[in-house]
Amino acid sequence: MNGTPAIVNDVMSRRVVALREGAAFKDIVRTMQEWRVSALPVLDDDGRVVGVVSEADLLPKEEYSGAPGGRARGVPGADAVKADALTAAELMTSPAVTVVSGASLARAARIMAHRRIKRLPVVGPDGTLEGIVSRSDLLKVFLRDDTDIAGEVRREVVAGLFGTYADAVRVGVRDGVVTLTGRVPDTALTPLAVRLARAVPGVVDVHCSLTGPPRHPDLDPDLPDARRTAPA
């Protein structure tokens, strides 16, 4: 696809700051401030992602710092643990929500939407950290040039579905919106063409006006002649 982003590996950031399980509370806060991030992956001794520490994990210590009789007294269970935690291992949310580097951008977007998170650690087959992907990384695909999108739709969708009839299909793209027009031998393939075109990286939407072959009243006497003018 001429270098077009298609999988997480294509758009992820490879420069990643991470924590070890023994990282101290103040070091975690300092690292977040220095790197201007709201969450950090936590790694075990083998470099595998075992959890994530976010700002939300740190806040209970401040929230309950003035609670009478000690932070944890009268505090909900999970918050009590966070309020008294001193290290990344005690603070982190585990298991971590991650995505593999070979996953599609759509897969990463679904995970972020369903789990309501902004950044995902990217891991290899063995669970070791390879990078970080953010919401803004996933949106880079929509910067793709319209000409590139049109070319891929012609090659991968139109030519693949309609073969020798592909030249009869016109593909237009404007601001990521694909328009398909022309005649095709079998309109039953039209929904599939729309679905495949919509899956092309960078496509925002698909408008389809594909029609079937012209009717021949001489061969199909039961069909109306589209060329015949209406009676006065």
C-alpha positions as CSV (number, residue, x, y, z in Angstrom):
1,M,0.0,0.0,0.0
2,N,2.9,2.3,-0.7
3,G,3.8,2.9,2.9
4,T,0.3,3.8,3.9
5,P,-0.3,3.3,7.7
6,A,-2.3,0.1,8.1
7,I,-1.2,-1.5,11.3
8,V,-0.2,-0.2,14.7
9,N,3.5,-0.8,13.9
10,D,3.2,1.9,11.2
11,V,2.1,4.7,13.5
12,M,3.2,3.9,17.0
13,S,5.9,5.9,18.9
14,R,9.0,3.8,19.5
15,R,10.5,6.2,22.0
16,V,8.8,5.1,25.2
17,V,9.4,5.9,28.8
18,A,8.5,3.1,31.2
19,L,8.7,2.2,34.8
20,R,10.1,-0.8,36.7
21,E,7.9,-2.4,39.3
22,G,10.0,-0.9,42.1
23,A,9.8,2.7,40.9
24,A,9.0,5.0,43.9
25,F,5.9,7.2,44.1
26,K,7.8,10.6,43.7
27,D,9.8,9.2,40.8
28,I,6.6,8.2,39.0
29,V,5.2,11.7,39.5
30,R,8.4,13.3,38.3
31,T,8.6,11.1,35.2
32,M,5.0,12.0,34.2
33,Q,5.8,15.7,34.6
34,E,9.0,15.5,32.6
35,W,7.5,13.5,29.8
36,R,4.1,15.2,29.9
37,V,2.2,12.0,29.9
38,S,-0.8,10.9,32.0
39,A,0.1,7.2,32.1
40,L,3.2,5.0,32.1
41,P,3.6,1.2,31.4
42,V,5.2,-0.9,34.1
43,L,7.7,-3.6,33.1
44,D,9.0,-6.7,34.8
45,D,12.6,-7.7,34.8
46,D,12.2,-9.3,31.4
47,G,10.8,-6.2,29.8
48,R,7.2,-7.5,29.6
49,V,4.3,-5.1,30.3
50,V,2.7,-6.1,33.5
51,G,0.6,-3.0,34.3
52,V,0.0,0.7,33.8
53,V,0.2,3.5,36.3
54,S,-2.0,6.5,35.5
55,E,-2.7,9.8,37.1
56,A,-5.9,8.3,38.4
57,D,-3.9,5.7,40.3
58,L,-1.8,8.4,42.0
59,L,-4.7,10.7,43.1
60,P,-6.0,8.7,46.1
61,K,-2.8,9.5,48.0
62,E,-3.6,13.2,47.7
63,E,-7.4,12.7,48.0
64,Y,-7.2,10.9,51.3
65,S,-4.1,12.4,52.7
66,G,-6.0,14.4,55.3
67,A,-8.5,11.7,56.3
68,P,-8.8,11.4,60.1
69,G,-7.3,8.3,61.6
70,G,-5.1,7.5,58.6
71,R,-5.6,7.4,54.9
72,A,-7.0,3.9,54.5
73,R,-9.5,4.1,57.3
74,G,-13.1,4.3,55.9
75,V,-11.8,4.5,52.3
76,P,-13.1,2.1,49.7
77,G,-10.9,-1.0,49.2
78,A,-9.2,-0.2,45.9
79,D,-8.6,3.4,46.9
80,A,-7.3,2.4,50.3
81,V,-4.6,0.3,48.6
82,K,-3.7,3.1,46.2
83,A,-3.7,5.7,49.0
84,D,-1.0,3.7,50.9
85,A,0.9,2.5,47.9
86,L,4.6,3.5,47.5
87,T,5.8,1.7,44.3
88,A,4.7,1.2,40.8
89,A,3.8,-2.5,41.5
90,E,1.4,-1.4,44.2
91,L,-0.1,1.5,42.2
92,M,-0.4,0.0,38.8
93,T,-3.6,-1.3,37.2
94,S,-3.0,-4.9,36.2
95,P,-3.2,-6.7,33.8
96,A,-2.3,-3.9,31.4
97,V,-4.5,-3.2,28.4
98,T,-2.2,-3.6,25.5
99,V,-2.2,-4.1,21.7
100,V,0.1,-6.1,19.5
101,S,2.2,-4.3,16.9
102,G,0.6,-6.2,14.1
103,A,-2.9,-5.3,15.0
104,S,-5.0,-3.1,12.6
105,L,-5.6,0.5,13.4
106,A,-9.3,-0.3,13.7
107,R,-8.5,-2.9,16.4
108,A,-6.5,-0.4,18.4
109,A,-9.2,2.3,18.0
110,R,-11.9,-0.2,19.3
111,I,-9.8,-1.1,22.3
112,M,-9.3,2.6,23.2
113,A,-13.0,3.4,22.7
114,H,-14.3,0.4,24.8
115,R,-11.7,0.9,27.6
116,R,-11.9,4.7,27.5
117,I,-8.1,5.1,27.4
118,K,-6.0,7.5,25.4
119,R,-2.8,5.5,25.0
120,L,-2.0,1.9,24.5
121,P,1.3,0.1,25.2
122,V,2.3,-1.9,22.1
123,V,3.8,-5.3,22.7
124,G,5.5,-8.0,20.7
125,P,4.5,-11.7,20.7
126,D,6.3,-12.3,23.9
127,G,4.7,-9.4,25.7
128,T,7.7,-7.1,25.7
129,L,7.2,-3.4,25.2
130,E,7.8,-2.2,21.6
131,G,6.1,1.2,21.6
132,I,3.1,3.4,22.5
133,V,0.2,4.2,20.3
134,S,-2.1,7.2,21.0
135,R,-5.4,8.5,19.7
136,S,-3.5,11.1,17.6
137,D,-1.3,8.4,16.1
138,L,-4.4,6.5,14.9
139,L,-5.7,9.6,13.2
140,K,-2.6,10.1,11.0
141,V,-4.1,7.7,8.4
142,F,-6.7,10.3,7.6
143,L,-3.9,12.7,6.3
144,R,-3.5,10.4,3.3
145,D,-3.6,12.0,-0.1
146,D,-6.9,11.6,-2.0
147,T,-4.9,10.5,-5.1
148,D,-3.3,7.6,-3.2
149,I,-6.7,6.5,-1.8
150,A,-8.3,6.5,-5.3
151,G,-5.4,4.4,-6.6
152,E,-5.7,1.8,-3.9
153,V,-9.5,1.6,-4.3
154,R,-9.1,1.0,-8.1
155,R,-6.4,-1.6,-7.6
156,E,-7.6,-3.5,-4.5
157,V,-11.4,-3.1,-4.8
158,V,-12.6,-2.3,-8.3
159,A,-10.1,-4.4,-10.2
160,G,-10.4,-7.3,-7.8
161,L,-14.2,-7.4,-7.8
162,F,-15.1,-6.5,-11.4
163,G,-12.1,-7.7,-13.4
164,T,-12.4,-6.9,-17.1
165,Y,-15.3,-4.5,-16.3
166,A,-13.2,-2.4,-13.9
167,D,-12.7,0.3,-16.6
168,A,-16.4,1.0,-16.5
169,V,-16.2,2.0,-12.9
170,R,-15.2,5.6,-12.0
171,V,-13.5,6.2,-8.7
172,G,-13.5,9.7,-7.3
173,V,-12.1,10.8,-3.9
174,R,-12.5,14.2,-2.2
175,D,-11.4,14.9,1.4
176,G,-11.3,11.1,2.0
177,V,-14.8,10.5,0.7
178,V,-14.9,7.9,-2.1
179,T,-17.5,8.0,-4.9
180,L,-18.1,5.0,-7.1
181,T,-20.1,5.5,-10.3
182,G,-20.6,3.5,-13.5
183,R,-22.1,0.2,-14.7
184,V,-21.2,-3.2,-13.4
185,P,-22.2,-6.7,-14.7
186,D,-23.6,-7.7,-11.3
187,T,-25.0,-5.3,-8.8
188,A,-25.0,-8.0,-6.1
189,L,-21.3,-7.2,-5.7
190,T,-22.1,-3.5,-4.9
191,P,-22.5,-3.9,-1.1
192,L,-19.1,-5.7,-1.0
193,A,-17.5,-3.0,-3.0
194,V,-18.7,-0.4,-0.6
195,R,-17.5,-2.4,2.4
196,L,-14.1,-3.0,0.9
197,A,-13.6,0.6,-0.1
198,R,-14.6,1.8,3.4
199,A,-11.9,-0.5,4.8
200,V,-9.1,1.2,2.7
201,P,-6.9,3.2,5.1
202,G,-7.8,6.9,5.0
203,V,-11.3,6.5,3.7
204,V,-13.8,8.7,5.6
205,D,-17.0,7.5,3.8
206,V,-18.2,5.8,0.6
207,H,-20.9,7.1,-1.8
208,C,-21.9,4.5,-4.3
209,S,-24.0,5.0,-7.5
210,L,-23.1,1.8,-9.3
211,T,-25.8,0.5,-11.6
212,G,-26.3,-2.7,-13.6
213,P,-26.0,-3.3,-17.3
214,P,-28.5,-1.5,-19.7
215,R,-31.7,-3.3,-20.4
216,H,-32.5,-4.7,-23.8
217,P,-36.2,-4.8,-24.4
218,D,-35.8,-6.9,-27.5
219,L,-34.2,-9.7,-25.4
220,D,-36.3,-9.1,-22.3
221,P,-39.8,-8.2,-23.6
222,D,-41.2,-8.1,-20.0
223,L,-38.9,-5.2,-19.0
224,P,-39.8,-1.6,-19.8
225,D,-37.6,0.2,-22.3
226,A,-35.8,2.9,-20.3
227,R,-35.2,4.8,-23.6
228,R,-38.9,5.0,-24.5
229,T,-40.4,8.4,-23.7
230,A,-43.4,8.6,-21.5
231,P,-46.8,9.0,-23.4
232,A,-48.0,12.6,-23.6
